[in-house]
């Protein structure tokens, strides 16, 4: 089984970056940036920073582990809160972007509000619910601001 790491990326204007997926025969859905931990990654955080570089040519600061779950394939997924200062989707380099059979990847910047998250089909549903709940409590953004 592979561990997976994902980042709830918070921009300087307190929006979030999500990956919109468009695949043939499926309704569009959104995911947070991330992917599998590879044998060459020294730890989960290193894997996450690599995934952010590959998927959006971004540089982020990991704030903390936000949520952990087991997906339907039995993989453990670790969701981190991270602050991102710069990114350039045009310079992405992940291997998934080289394959024609994977559908479209569109970087989408959304307001970081419970309503905006509820308005998109963010998968997995569990992270959507956990994220909305944290936003409703109002402590999510405060936890990510540097003192």
Buried (B, 14 or more C-beta within 10 A) or exposed (E): EEBBBBBBBBBEEBBBBBBBBEEEEEEBBBBBBBBEBEEEBEEBBBBBBBBBBBBBBBEBEBBEEBBEBEEEEEBBBBBBBBBBEEBEBEEBEBEEEEEEEEBEBEBEEBBBBBEBBBEBBBBBEBBBBBBBEBBEEEEBEEEBEEE
